[in-house]
Amino acid sequence: MTEEEFDAFYASAFPRLVGQLYAFTGDHAEAQDVVQEAFVRAWDRRTSFDAAEAPEAWIRTVATRLAVSRFRRARRWLELVRKDTPPEQAPGPGPEHVALVAALRELPPAQRLAVVLHHVCDLSVDQVAAETGSPVGTVKARLARGRAALARHLSPEEAETMTGTKEATHAS
């Protein structure tokens, strides 16, 4: 799709998509934002778009996913806000936390990201793969290597807490 074709496509599809996403989100400004973001993402792919491949469906799917993601973030934020207020003075990080952060810093960035997304953010392997743009097998390898490296840097108790498993050598 050329720039001129994309501009014409944008002009014709934007109002229709905003209307559809408005019905989905119930918020006109939010609908405009997610459709606009989807078009920005589509702009980078405009040369691979083909009118026969339904680019509007692609943009609608991306916009819907963005809206759902924003909704989940907003809902999570509300859950956090509704909880009890924090104590007057929050305690500093414990020695386990400090050790874990130091051990994570020793990992290569790709392994560190996989470990944090999977174990801290509680994403599935498939979700980590989607988020990082890596194949599932690569994510599994990074997780395995990352956990092994963390086990070498952490005491047996800290490694057990992080991985949720007891190693055979430390079980006795």
Secondary structure, 3 states (H helix, E strand, C coil): CCHHHHHHHHHHHHHHHHHHHHHHHCCHHHHHHHHHHHHHHHHCCCCCCCHHHCHHHHHHHHHHHHHHHHHHHHHHHHHHHHCCCCCCCCCCCCHHHHHHHHHHHHCCHHHHHHHHHHHHCCCCHHHHHHHHCCCHHHHHHHHHHHHHHHHHHCCHHHHHHHHCCCCHHHCC
